[in-house]
Amino acid sequence: MLKVPFFIILAIILTPLIVRSQTDMTGQWVLIPAKSSEIGLYETVSIDILQNGTKLIVIQKWGTQRGFSDSLELIPDGREIEVIIKNRVFPTNVFMGLSMPVNQKRKFKAEWVENGKILKINENFNIHGSQGLSPVNVMHEYSLSPDQELLIYKITRSTRQTGPPVQYIFKKKGGKEAYFMRIEDNWEIKGTLDQQACLISLQGLANMNSPQLYLIYPKSWPFNYTESVYEFYRDKRNYSFTELKSLEQALDIFINNIKGYVVWDPEVRTSLIVSFTVAGLEKAVVVSERLIPLMEKKGLKPVMDFRGKFAGQTDAQIYNWAYNEYWRRCNKEFIVWLGGDAGPIMKPGVADWGVYKQVFFNDLSTKPEDKEEYALANKILSEMKPGTIVMGWHSYVKDRERDHVKLTSSYGFAVEGLHTLPNFSFNHQIPFSKGFKMKNNHHIEPGKQYVPANKVYISCVQTDGLGIGAWLKPGRGEIPYAWEVIMNYVWLAPGMLEYFYSLATSNDYFIGCLSGPGYMYPKAVSPKLLPGLISRADELMHQLDLNVFEIMDYSEGATVEGNTELTKEVVDAYYKGMPEAIGFINGYAPAYTFTCKDKRPLISYDYYLSPTRPEDDAVADLEELAAINKQRPYFLLIHVRESSDVKRVKGILDKLGANFELVPVDLFLKMAGANATFKERFLKR
């Protein structure tokens, strides 16, 4: 068995002409295994770099309980010094039949190079192999990554001429360290929803001061990217995660973040929604009765108990009570509609964000016919601050999406859904990497003329945002494809945007959405507010390197039967407020508004690709549209529902004839602007 660590001390005398470091490598550095060469028995290595006056001390610690340490105290001026070997261990690979010759000498020369950006230590020694001693020259090279966040340690041995380089990547100890937990796929009130709800409320508290707890949701979760984003933070953003295996373990880790617990009543579903409001305000976790013994075991005390309190009451009565009790203390810049799934199921993925931001939670109906709930919803929204972000989603059993967004739009507020939106208290605190710039995959060269041929040009847009779409499903990158970017993520969740932009292929093209700085209906917005909202959206477009913007308005009816067209006044506002946009997209299902100004078209969807439409039927649909719209070029814009995948879309388009051509949406709009064969059409009152 190997001995415990010992130290080799190397001292070099300072001279006044030493090249000094231009970087700060001092501190304790811990290995990032995923980015480093494999170590074997020791599994890990850490490096401590200390500054002691004019001396630089570099300490390598291989392994943990079983390990080896090597310490150099040096002033790098290029002179040669000698050190006696005290231990036979060859630490970079103890499974090779190599050993250091005890009592012989190691010879070192150390110096800063490249104007002090790289520390090089040249080492010479003999090493024992099975055939005796062999001379070895080793170059140890230490440098910092361009963003100064990582320490890069390279080892080059004269005896190793093949294979990958030996390189170890480190980050500062204590930085970017967090916990993760896999959450159970049970959201039934009579099942284990209480445990998931407790964990999600705990997440909001754990992340109050820094991103500490990340939850990996099941594969069936609507936002299917949680594990992929976790891997991105770990592998690309250099976060170290420790897994938590149970609610009790999570409570033990974050007990100092918790001041108590609030008990909800499984017999009154709405009591859980109100409990999340209390959780944020009182720094409490939400629990059912069966979790109380665990809370008491951890020394926590109740801050509110809703068992039996709301029995027999309507939601309007419950939320009016909650409004009177808590509203004055709640955040007035954010609010959460914890709707979506209803009845025996609740999926409160966004609740960590609401607890983190101390918001008012509700699932009030925004349907005018539900007079009491609508009145309270309207009152609450009227008391929010300008620019409010409405998080979560409307209740699927109370009202409709168009009711909800119409009411919020009337105040100029943006909706950022859904109720299942996960990990936002964590994602919000992950900034962009140093120097990271969002760059879209543009296809238009400035000054170049694009002349369309006599063809049917198709472009595909995957709507409903990136998170619940086909981003991680088969086929992405195989064909030109446009994706909606939730533009407020630039400040709400910058790390998330970096994730999407970093993974984008040359065929992935981002567009801005949806009608403003967030989801809203322009016809429902006051004409006094609309220009300012479009201006804010335009600012976000520039930050995100976007030049195509999407509009949608269901404020006057349903997808098909309703009036989804845009008025000329609304369209003019977008042209004026987004002077650098190369074009606009409109609708969800076909929406019938078309125009072109200064060769910048506004084109509505001509086809909605339902996820249930058989492929051959979809092919026939597109061919029939081309037969009806005989003039060439014909510009056929397709909305792909988020539950479809790109592989399926490609299979459909591959069955079309040679007269059809799929092109990126920016090229599609540029050609349509140059040869607008569609007829101008606006909503006429």
TORPA-15560 format. One record per residue (C-alpha): x, y, z; residue in one letter. Coordinates in steps of 0.5 Angstrom, whole numbers, padded with zeros to 4 digits, always signed. Layout:
N
XYZA/...
END
This chain:
685
+0000+0000+0000M/+0003+0007-0002L/+0005+0012+0004K/+0001+0018+0006V/+0003+0025+0003P/+0010+0028+0003F/+0013+0034+0001F/+0019+0036-0004I/+0021+0043-0003I/+0025+0046-0008L/+0027+0053-0007A/+0030+0058-0012I/+0033+0065-0011I/+0030+0071-0014L/+0034+0076-0019T/+0031+0083-0021P/+0031+0081-0028L/+0026+0075-0027I/+0020+0076-0032V/+0014+0076-0028R/+0007+0073-0029S/+0002+0077-0033Q/-0004+0072-0030T/-0006+0070-0023D/-0006+0063-0022M/-0006+0063-0015T/-0011+0059-0011G/-0014+0052-0010Q/-0015+0049-0016W/-0020+0042-0017V/-0020+0038-0022L/-0025+0037-0028I/-0025+0030-0029P/-0029+0030-0036A/-0024+0035-0039K/-0018+0032-0036S/-0014+0026-0038S/-0016+0019-0034E/-0011+0018-0028I/-0013+0011-0025G/-0012+0009-0018L/-0012+0016-0015Y/-0017+0018-0020E/-0016+0026-0018T/-0011+0031-0017V/-0011+0038-0014S/-0007+0044-0015I/-0005+0049-0010D/-0001+0055-0012I/+0001+0060-0007L/+0005+0067-0007Q/+0010+0068-0001N/+0013+0074-0003G/+0017+0073-0009T/+0016+0066-0008K/+0011+0062-0012L/+0009+0055-0009I/+0006+0050-0013V/+0003+0044-0009I/+0000+0038-0013Q/-0004+0033-0009K/-0006+0026-0012W/-0011+0022-0010G/-0015+0024-0003T/-0015+0019+0003Q/-0010+0015-0001R/-0005+0019-0005G/+0001+0023-0006F/+0004+0030-0006S/+0009+0034-0009D/+0011+0041-0007S/+0015+0046-0011L/+0017+0053-0008E/+0020+0057-0014L/+0022+0063-0017I/+0022+0062-0024P/+0029+0065-0027D/+0031+0059-0031G/+0037+0057-0027R/+0038+0049-0026E/+0037+0046-0019I/+0037+0039-0016E/+0032+0036-0011V/+0033+0029-0008I/+0028+0024-0010I/+0025+0021-0003K/+0019+0017-0006N/+0019+0012-0012R/+0011+0014-0014V/+0010+0016-0021F/+0004+0019-0020P/+0001+0020-0027T/+0000+0013-0028N/+0001+0008-0022V/-0001+0002-0026F/+0005+0003-0031M/+0011-0001-0029G/+0015+0005-0027L/+0018+0008-0021S/+0022+0014-0019M/+0030+0012-0017P/+0030+0014-0009V/+0036+0018-0007N/+0038+0020-0014Q/+0036+0027-0017K/+0031+0031-0020R/+0033+0037-0024K/+0029+0043-0025F/+0029+0050-0029K/+0023+0054-0029A/+0021+0060-0032E/+0015+0065-0035W/+0014+0065-0042V/+0010+0069-0047E/+0010+0075-0043N/+0009+0072-0037G/+0002+0068-0039K/+0005+0061-0038I/+0009+0058-0033L/+0014+0052-0036K/+0018+0048-0031I/+0023+0043-0035N/+0025+0037-0031E/+0030+0032-0032N/+0031+0025-0028F/+0032+0018-0029N/+0026+0013-0028I/+0026+0005-0027H/+0023+0001-0032G/+0024-0007-0032S/+0030-0006-0036Q/+0033-0001-0032G/+0034+0006-0031L/+0032+0011-0037S/+0033+0018-0038P/+0026+0022-0038V/+0025+0030-0040N/+0018+0033-0038V/+0016+0039-0039M/+0010+0042-0034H/+0006+0047-0037E/+0001+0052-0033Y/-0003+0057-0036S/-0010+0060-0035L/-0016+0059-0040S/-0018+0066-0044P/-0023+0067-0039D/-0018+0066-0033Q/-0023+0061-0030E/-0019+0055-0032L/-0012+0053-0030L/-0009+0048-0036I/-0004+0044-0034Y/+0000+0040-0039K/+0005+0034-0038I/+0010+0033-0044T/+0015+0027-0043R/+0020+0025-0048S/+0019+0018-0047T/+0011+0019-0050R/+0011+0020-0057Q/+0004+0017-0059T/-0003+0018-0056G/-0007+0024-0054P/-0004+0029-0050P/-0003+0029-0042V/-0007+0035-0040Q/-0011+0036-0033Y/-0016+0042-0033I/-0018+0045-0026F/-0023+0050-0023K/-0022+0054-0017K/-0024+0051-0011K/-0031+0053-0008G/-0033+0056-0014G/-0039+0053-0019K/-0041+0048-0014E/-0048+0045-0013A/-0052+0040-0012Y/-0057+0036-0016F/-0063+0031-0015M/-0067+0027-0020R/-0074+0028-0018I/-0080+0023-0018E/-0085+0022-0024D/-0091+0022-0020N/-0095+0029-0020W/-0102+0026-0017E/-0105+0029-0010I/-0106+0022-0008K/-0099+0020-0010G/-0093+0023-0008T/-0094+0030-0011L/-0093+0032-0004D/-0085+0030-0004Q/-0084+0033-0011Q/-0088+0040-0008A/-0083+0040-0002C/-0077+0039-0006L/-0079+0045-0011I/-0081+0049-0006S/-0074+0048-0002L/-0070+0049-0009Q/-0073+0056-0009G/-0070+0057-0002L/-0064+0054-0003A/-0062+0058-0009N/-0064+0065-0006M/-0057+0067-0005N/-0053+0063-0011S/-0055+0057-0015P/-0054+0051-0011Q/-0060+0046-0013L/-0062+0043-0020Y/-0067+0038-0021L/-0067+0033-0026I/-0074+0032-0029Y/-0077+0025-0032P/-0076+0024-0039K/-0083+0025-0040S/-0083+0032-0037W/-0086+0037-0042P/-0079+0041-0042F/-0075+0035-0044N/-0068+0039-0043Y/-0067+0038-0036T/-0061+0033-0036E/-0058+0036-0042S/-0058+0043-0039V/-0055+0040-0033Y/-0049+0036-0037E/-0048+0043-0041F/-0047+0046-0034Y/-0043+0041-0032R/-0038+0040-0038D/-0038+0047-0041K/-0040+0051-0036R/-0035+0048-0031N/-0040+0047-0025Y/-0039+0041-0020S/-0045+0037-0018F/-0046+0033-0012T/-0052+0028-0012E/-0057+0028-0007L/-0061+0022-0006K/-0067+0024-0002S/-0072+0029+0001L/-0069+0028+0008E/-0061+0029+0005Q/-0063+0035+0002A/-0067+0038+0008L/-0060+0037+0012D/-0056+0040+0006I/-0060+0046+0006F/-0063+0047+0013I/-0060+0054+0014N/-0064+0056+0009N/-0071+0054+0012I/-0075+0058+0017K/-0081+0053+0018G/-0086+0049+0014Y/-0093+0051+0011V/-0098+0045+0011V/-0103+0044+0005W/-0109+0040+0005D/-0110+0035+0000P/-0117+0035+0000E/-0117+0042-0002V/-0112+0043-0008R/-0112+0050-0008T/-0109+0050-0001S/-0102+0048-0005L/-0102+0054-0009I/-0103+0059-0003V/-0098+0055+0000S/-0093+0057-0005F/-0094+0064-0004T/-0093+0063+0004V/-0087+0059+0002A/-0083+0065-0001G/-0086+0070+0004L/-0084+0066+0010E/-0078+0062+0007K/-0082+0055+0009A/-0082+0049+0005V/-0089+0046+0003V/-0091+0040+0006V/-0097+0035+0007S/-0099+0032+0013E/-0095+0026+0012R/-0089+0030+0012L/-0090+0033+0018I/-0086+0028+0022P/-0080+0029+0018L/-0080+0037+0019M/-0081+0036+0026E/-0075+0031+0026K/-0071+0037+0023K/-0073+0042+0028G/-0077+0046+0024L/-0084+0049+0026K/-0090+0051+0022P/-0091+0058+0020V/-0098+0056+0017M/-0103+0050+0017D/-0108+0050+0012F/-0111+0043+0014R/-0119+0044+0014G/-0118+0052+0013K/-0121+0052+0006F/-0126+0047+0006A/-0133+0048+0002G/-0130+0055+0000Q/-0129+0057-0008T/-0123+0059-0011D/-0125+0066-0011A/-0126+0066-0004Q/-0120+0062-0002I/-0116+0067-0007Y/-0119+0073-0004N/-0117+0071+0003W/-0110+0070+0000A/-0110+0077-0003Y/-0112+0080+0003N/-0107+0076+0008E/-0101+0076+0003Y/-0101+0081-0003W/-0098+0087+0000R/-0092+0083+0001R/-0091+0080-0005C/-0087+0082-0011N/-0090+0086-0016K/-0086+0085-0022E/-0087+0078-0023F/-0093+0073-0022I/-0095+0066-0022V/-0101+0063-0025W/-0100+0056-0023L/-0105+0053-0027G/-0104+0048-0033G/-0106+0041-0031D/-0112+0040-0026A/-0116+0036-0022G/-0112+0030-0019P/-0106+0032-0022I/-0101+0038-0021M/-0094+0040-0024K/-0091+0046-0021P/-0085+0046-0024G/-0085+0054-0024V/-0086+0054-0017A/-0079+0054-0015D/-0078+0061-0019W/-0084+0064-0015G/-0082+0062-0008V/-0075+0065-0010Y/-0078+0071-0013K/-0083+0071-0007Q/-0089+0072-0012V/-0097+0071-0011F/-0099+0064-0014F/-0106+0063-0017N/-0110+0060-0022D/-0115+0065-0023L/-0120+0064-0029S/-0119+0070-0034T/-0125+0068-0037K/-0130+0074-0037P/-0136+0070-0035E/-0133+0067-0029D/-0134+0074-0026K/-0131+0073-0019E/-0125+0070-0021E/-0124+0074-0027Y/-0125+0081-0023A/-0120+0079-0018L/-0115+0077-0023A/-0116+0084-0026N/-0115+0087-0020K/-0109+0084-0018I/-0106+0085-0025L/-0108+0092-0025S/-0104+0093-0019E/-0097+0090-0022M/-0092+0094-0024K/-0091+0096-0031P/-0087+0091-0035G/-0089+0085-0031T/-0088+0078-0033I/-0093+0073-0032V/-0090+0066-0031M/-0094+0060-0031G/-0100+0058-0035W/-0107+0059-0035H/-0112+0053-0032S/-0114+0048-0037Y/-0121+0047-0034V/-0122+0054-0032K/-0121+0059-0038D/-0117+0059-0045R/-0110+0061-0047E/-0113+0067-0051R/-0117+0069-0045D/-0111+0069-0041H/-0106+0072-0046V/-0112+0077-0048K/-0112+0080-0041L/-0105+0080-0039T/-0104+0084-0046S/-0109+0089-0044S/-0104+0091-0039Y/-0098+0091-0043G/-0095+0085-0039F/-0091+0079-0042A/-0093+0072-0041V/-0087+0067-0040E/-0090+0060-0040G/-0091+0054-0038L/-0093+0052-0031H/-0088+0046-0032T/-0082+0051-0033L/-0077+0048-0029P/-0070+0050-0025N/-0071+0057-0026F/-0069+0060-0020S/-0062+0056-0022F/-0062+0058-0029N/-0063+0065-0027H/-0057+0066-0024Q/-0052+0063-0029I/-0049+0068-0033P/-0046+0068-0040F/-0039+0066-0040S/-0034+0071-0040K/-0034+0074-0048G/-0040+0070-0050F/-0043+0073-0056K/-0050+0070-0059M/-0049+0069-0066K/-0055+0067-0070N/-0054+0063-0077N/-0055+0068-0082H/-0056+0066-0089H/-0056+0073-0092I/-0050+0077-0095E/-0051+0084-0094P/-0051+0087-0101G/-0053+0081-0105K/-0059+0080-0109Q/-0063+0074-0108Y/-0067+0072-0114V/-0072+0067-0113P/-0074+0061-0119A/-0080+0059-0121N/-0081+0054-0115K/-0085+0053-0109V/-0081+0055-0103Y/-0082+0052-0097I/-0079+0055-0090S/-0081+0051-0083C/-0082+0054-0076V/-0082+0050-0070Q/-0086+0054-0065T/-0088+0054-0058D/-0081+0056-0056G/-0075+0052-0056L/-0076+0048-0049G/-0082+0044-0050I/-0080+0043-0058G/-0076+0038-0062A/-0069+0041-0060W/-0067+0034-0057L/-0071+0030-0062K/-0069+0026-0068P/-0067+0030-0074G/-0065+0037-0072R/-0059+0040-0076G/-0061+0036-0082E/-0065+0041-0086I/-0066+0048-0085P/-0071+0050-0079Y/-0073+0056-0075A/-0074+0056-0068W/-0077+0061-0063E/-0073+0064-0058V/-0076+0067-0052I/-0072+0073-0052M/-0073+0075-0044N/-0068+0069-0043Y/-0063+0074-0044V/-0064+0077-0037W/-0068+0072-0034L/-0064+0066-0036A/-0058+0067-0040P/-0054+0061-0039G/-0060+0057-0042M/-0060+0062-0048L/-0052+0060-0048E/-0054+0053-0048Y/-0059+0053-0054F/-0054+0058-0058Y/-0048+0054-0057S/-0051+0047-0059L/-0054+0050-0065A/-0052+0047-0072T/-0051+0051-0078S/-0058+0049-0080N/-0061+0052-0074D/-0064+0059-0075Y/-0067+0063-0069F/-0073+0068-0069I/-0076+0073-0064G/-0082+0072-0061C/-0088+0073-0059L/-0091+0079-0061S/-0087+0083-0056G/-0082+0082-0051P/-0085+0076-0049G/-0092+0073-0051Y/-0098+0078-0052M/-0103+0080-0057Y/-0102+0086-0060P/-0109+0088-0062K/-0111+0087-0054A/-0105+0092-0052V/-0107+0099-0052S/-0105+0103-0058P/-0101+0108-0053K/-0097+0102-0050L/-0096+0098-0056L/-0090+0102-0059P/-0086+0102-0053G/-0087+0094-0053L/-0085+0093-0060I/-0079+0098-0058S/-0077+0093-0052R/-0077+0087-0057A/-0073+0090-0062D/-0068+0092-0057E/-0068+0084-0055L/-0067+0082-0062M/-0061+0086-0063H/-0058+0083-0057Q/-0060+0076-0059L/-0057+0077-0066D/-0064+0076-0069L/-0067+0079-0075N/-0074+0076-0076V/-0080+0077-0072F/-0086+0073-0071E/-0093+0076-0069I/-0099+0072-0066M/-0106+0075-0064D/-0112+0070-0062Y/-0115+0076-0058S/-0121+0076-0062E/-0123+0068-0063G/-0121+0061-0063A/-0115+0058-0068T/-0120+0057-0074V/-0126+0060-0073E/-0124+0067-0069G/-0121+0073-0072N/-0113+0072-0072T/-0112+0077-0078E/-0108+0083-0076L/-0110+0091-0077T/-0106+0095-0082K/-0105+0100-0076E/-0102+0094-0072V/-0097+0092-0078V/-0095+0099-0079D/-0093+0099-0072A/-0088+0093-0072Y/-0085+0096-0079Y/-0084+0103-0075K/-0081+0100-0069G/-0077+0094-0072M/-0073+0098-0078P/-0068+0093-0078E/-0072+0087-0079A/-0072+0083-0085I/-0079+0081-0085G/-0084+0078-0080F/-0088+0072-0079I/-0095+0072-0077N/-0100+0067-0074G/-0100+0060-0071Y/-0105+0056-0076A/-0106+0060-0082P/-0108+0067-0081A/-0109+0071-0088Y/-0105+0077-0087T/-0100+0079-0092F/-0096+0085-0094T/-0089+0088-0096C/-0086+0094-0095K/-0079+0096-0097D/-0078+0089-0099K/-0079+0087-0092R/-0085+0082-0092P/-0090+0080-0087L/-0092+0073-0089I/-0097+0069-0085S/-0097+0061-0084Y/-0100+0058-0090D/-0100+0051-0087Y/-0100+0048-0080Y/-0097+0041-0079L/-0101+0038-0074S/-0097+0032-0070P/-0103+0027-0072T/-0103+0029-0079R/-0101+0022-0083P/-0095+0024-0087E/-0098+0022-0094D/-0104+0027-0092D/-0099+0032-0091A/-0095+0031-0097V/-0102+0032-0101A/-0104+0038-0097D/-0098+0042-0099L/-0098+0039-0106E/-0106+0042-0107E/-0104+0049-0104L/-0098+0049-0109A/-0104+0047-0114A/-0109+0053-0112I/-0103+0058-0111N/-0101+0057-0119K/-0096+0064-0119Q/-0089+0062-0118R/-0085+0063-0114P/-0090+0061-0109Y/-0088+0062-0102F/-0091+0057-0097L/-0089+0058-0090L/-0090+0052-0085I/-0092+0052-0078H/-0089+0046-0074V/-0093+0044-0068R/-0088+0043-0062E/-0089+0036-0061S/-0087+0034-0068S/-0079+0032-0069D/-0075+0035-0075V/-0074+0028-0078K/-0081+0027-0079R/-0082+0034-0082V/-0076+0032-0087K/-0079+0025-0089G/-0085+0029-0091I/-0081+0034-0095L/-0077+0029-0098D/-0083+0026-0102K/-0085+0033-0105L/-0083+0034-0112G/-0077+0038-0115A/-0081+0044-0116N/-0081+0045-0108F/-0075+0047-0105E/-0074+0048-0097L/-0070+0054-0095V/-0068+0058-0089P/-0073+0063-0087V/-0069+0069-0087D/-0067+0067-0095L/-0075+0065-0095F/-0077+0072-0093L/-0071+0076-0097K/-0073+0073-0104M/-0081+0074-0102A/-0079+0081-0101G/-0076+0081-0108A/-0082+0078-0111N/-0088+0079-0107A/-0093+0074-0111T/-0098+0074-0105F/-0104+0079-0105K/-0104+0084-0099E/-0109+0083-0094R/-0111+0086-0087F/-0116+0086-0082L/-0122+0090-0084K/-0126+0092-0078R/
END
